[in-house]
Amino acid sequence: MYNTARRRTVRGAGLASVLALALTLTACGGSSDDSGSDSGSADDVKTALEKGGSLTVWTWDSTMPKVAKDFEAAHPKVKVKVVNAGTSKEEYTALQNAIAAGKGVPDVAQIEYFALGQFSLAKSVADLSKYGADKLGDSFSPGPWNAVKSGEAVYGLPVDSGPMALYYNKKVFDKYKIAVPATWDEYVTAAEKLHKADPKAYITADTGEAGFATSLIWQAGGHPYTVDGTNVGIDFTDPGSATFAKTWQKLIDGKLLAPVTSWTDEWFKGLADGTIATLATGAWMPTNLTTGAPAAAGDWRVAPLPQWKAGEKSSAESGGSSLAVPAAGKNKALAYAFTEYAAAGAGVKSRVKDGAYPATTADMTSKEFLDTKFDYFGGQEINKVFAQSASEVAPDWSYLPFQVYANSIFNDTVGKAYVSGTTLSEGLAAWQKQSRDYGSEQGFTVK
Amino acid sequence: MGATAPATATPGEDRAPRPVTGLRTPRPGRRHSVNRPRRSVLLTVLTGLVLVYALVPLVWLVINSTKTQSGLLSSSGLWFDSDFAFFRNIADTLTYNDGVFVRWLFNTLLYVVVGAGGATFLAVLGGYALAKFQFPGKRGIFAVVIGAVAVPGTALAVPTFLMFSKMGLTDTPWAVIIPSLISPFGLYLMWVFAAEAIPTELLEAARIDGASEIRTFFTVSLPLLAPGIVTVLLFTMVATWNNYFLPLIMLKNPDWYPLTLGLNSWNAQAQTNGGEAIFNLVITGSLLTIVPLIAAFLLLQRYWQSGLAAGSVKE
């Protein structure tokens, strides 16, 4: 994930330097935000690039190291070190620790949309609008842009997005003469038909996943979360959530979901051998499928996400992340320069080539991108399906400023519906209650 | 993944078995001795089961390291796939991500040589001193050492992290090496062993001949301590080699990862948006990771005999 040819020597490679370091640490007194030359403007970014320096970028994205190398080639005075400090929650924990300790904070960090609110509200990440991010709004597709913005402030730049689609195993569908479902009701019917024809096969695997549930509620037009500064509303009794709970309950009651947790070996096995026949998820999935289930090459196709009402055109995002600049960073102007390069500059092209799904409208709708044929998907031009989905993402969705925690208790609340007599709506009510309680404890005004 | 310690007892000499008196007199021709043990079908079956239980994971690992990513998911776990990819997997493991696996291997070796080697050296010095010298406060030290043996290393990891982060040592190799230098169990083992293995008369003889304490330690005591040293070295080596939690919280920079963390980060790669699944490399990497440990055990076996001091003094 990084370039061994450019290693920086380690600090503290001897007792003397350790002592010296300890002294300098106590001398700084831990104030990390030096607002000297870093007042923040687009000119600062230019100056920083000319001056050069070194950046540490935390990302688990496998396409980023190449972007870093290209950036170094374009700006010879800048050194970029890419560090994989863990994926998703692990990285956020590490980032929180580093920010709390005031030491080891990266200059740029990958933060998923659902987690960005947590960092922006605590002012842990810098507002990038003054560096020139405010002019980039038109470059990004609305879902991701909406996710990084808060009022006038921009807390990160979208690097990928996950407009949702239905991945389905055509071989299995053809074998049992099942039509590709256009609505979720048809999806339930297809689930019954498939499982009856082959008791080992299931329409999909689901043991309860917060990101998946919230995305489907989002698609159904639900707005369970309302966020206005520190005023937070959590309400899973709205029509969107009820629609989701009612339909998904049918799948649970009929034992039509494979009891396999996503991302496990068993899950990949099911995707490879046809026992997990569909997958409703984001546009970033092709890379995972191609490398994780190579045996199923040619079997899979992509269709638009089933609708909650026949004839509607609504979609949602699943996953996707931004690059943010931690407020404690030493060289924020330079950090922004890299962030913009990776998210809206030449970095996008290189990442798309390596299989990332962009968040920039221009790249998403470029002819070359749309016309790309994927051998794994039997030569299908799948990007057309994703681009269509991206333009139909339901507006005004927001995540909680403590979504990372809320997601972590999903399995103890909603997850019970998958393994016991609890219903989904009871599970959602429990999730709502516990999320509210936590919000109040954390000092939010929760209603 | 820990290998089990082989049995240590090799009998020094075969004395003729004394006739058993008391309960029953043995029938002639059916004498059992150390060299001709009584055979028990039940015990053989039981130990056989335990052996299988210990070896199946290893067999599974060897078999599955010969499979491709798709073969792993489509073939039976306990038999080979038609596509034999063992050497391809090894080559891929060593070259993936610009050969980062090799770097992790060297990091691990560094931590083991400096950490486990240092821990063993300190344990030998301390154990010898505690066993063979009289000084005030020995009982207190004994209590502290025994107490320290009872505290799991994992419980100390977070406090250690906080302390090191104050000192600015986190994210450097020192953060892994320094805590590894302390091995209470190794010290205790060395203490007990030194008390048994080094006859006090031998030390007295050396002192009378005018050898300094340092010289006595290096020329007289150290050779006698060899079997114990090897035992402690193996323990600390396995502990450092398999150390996971400490580096996990101390290190963020993959340049300093040991193999355990590196393999885990490869494994986690499959579980993220657009990540590349490389289960075959994780499995092959795991196999390559335990090979040096097995080699170390096999090579150090022959030093693992007690009784070096037998016959050096009249008892």
HADDOCK unambig.tbl for C-alpha pairs under 7 A between the chains (distance, minus, plus):
assign (segid A and resid 1 and name CA) (segid B and resid 97 and name CA) 5.72 0.50 0.50
assign (segid A and resid 3 and name CA) (segid B and resid 98 and name CA) 6.98 0.50 0.50
assign (segid A and resid 4 and name CA) (segid B and resid 98 and name CA) 6.84 0.50 0.50
assign (segid A and resid 10 and name CA) (segid B and resid 172 and name CA) 6.60 0.50 0.50
assign (segid A and resid 12 and name CA) (segid B and resid 169 and name CA) 6.97 0.50 0.50
assign (segid A and resid 21 and name CA) (segid B and resid 168 and name CA) 6.81 0.50 0.50
assign (segid A and resid 22 and name CA) (segid B and resid 167 and name CA) 5.53 0.50 0.50
assign (segid A and resid 22 and name CA) (segid B and resid 168 and name CA) 6.16 0.50 0.50
assign (segid A and resid 62 and name CA) (segid B and resid 275 and name CA) 6.62 0.50 0.50
assign (segid A and resid 83 and name CA) (segid B and resid 253 and name CA) 6.10 0.50 0.50
assign (segid A and resid 83 and name CA) (segid B and resid 254 and name CA) 6.56 0.50 0.50
assign (segid A and resid 84 and name CA) (segid B and resid 254 and name CA) 6.80 0.50 0.50
assign (segid A and resid 85 and name CA) (segid B and resid 252 and name CA) 5.37 0.50 0.50
assign (segid A and resid 85 and name CA) (segid B and resid 253 and name CA) 6.96 0.50 0.50
assign (segid A and resid 263 and name CA) (segid B and resid 271 and name CA) 5.16 0.50 0.50
assign (segid A and resid 269 and name CA) (segid B and resid 73 and name CA) 4.99 0.50 0.50
assign (segid A and resid 284 and name CA) (segid B and resid 273 and name CA) 5.70 0.50 0.50
assign (segid A and resid 284 and name CA) (segid B and resid 274 and name CA) 5.01 0.50 0.50
assign (segid A and resid 285 and name CA) (segid B and resid 273 and name CA) 6.45 0.50 0.50
assign (segid A and resid 285 and name CA) (segid B and resid 274 and name CA) 5.72 0.50 0.50
assign (segid A and resid 287 and name CA) (segid B and resid 274 and name CA) 5.00 0.50 0.50
assign (segid A and resid 287 and name CA) (segid B and resid 275 and name CA) 6.55 0.50 0.50
assign (segid A and resid 287 and name CA) (segid B and resid 276 and name CA) 6.58 0.50 0.50
assign (segid A and resid 288 and name CA) (segid B and resid 270 and name CA) 6.89 0.50 0.50
assign (segid A and resid 288 and name CA) (segid B and resid 274 and name CA) 5.36 0.50 0.50
assign (segid A and resid 288 and name CA) (segid B and resid 275 and name CA) 5.69 0.50 0.50
assign (segid A and resid 288 and name CA) (segid B and resid 276 and name CA) 5.82 0.50 0.50
assign (segid A and resid 288 and name CA) (segid B and resid 277 and name CA) 6.56 0.50 0.50
assign (segid A and resid 291 and name CA) (segid B and resid 276 and name CA) 5.68 0.50 0.50
assign (segid A and resid 291 and name CA) (segid B and resid 277 and name CA) 5.33 0.50 0.50
assign (segid A and resid 292 and name CA) (segid B and resid 277 and name CA) 4.88 0.50 0.50
assign (segid A and resid 293 and name CA) (segid B and resid 70 and name CA) 6.22 0.50 0.50
assign (segid A and resid 294 and name CA) (segid B and resid 70 and name CA) 5.53 0.50 0.50
assign (segid A and resid 295 and name CA) (segid B and resid 70 and name CA) 5.29 0.50 0.50
assign (segid A and resid 356 and name CA) (segid B and resid 274 and name CA) 6.47 0.50 0.50
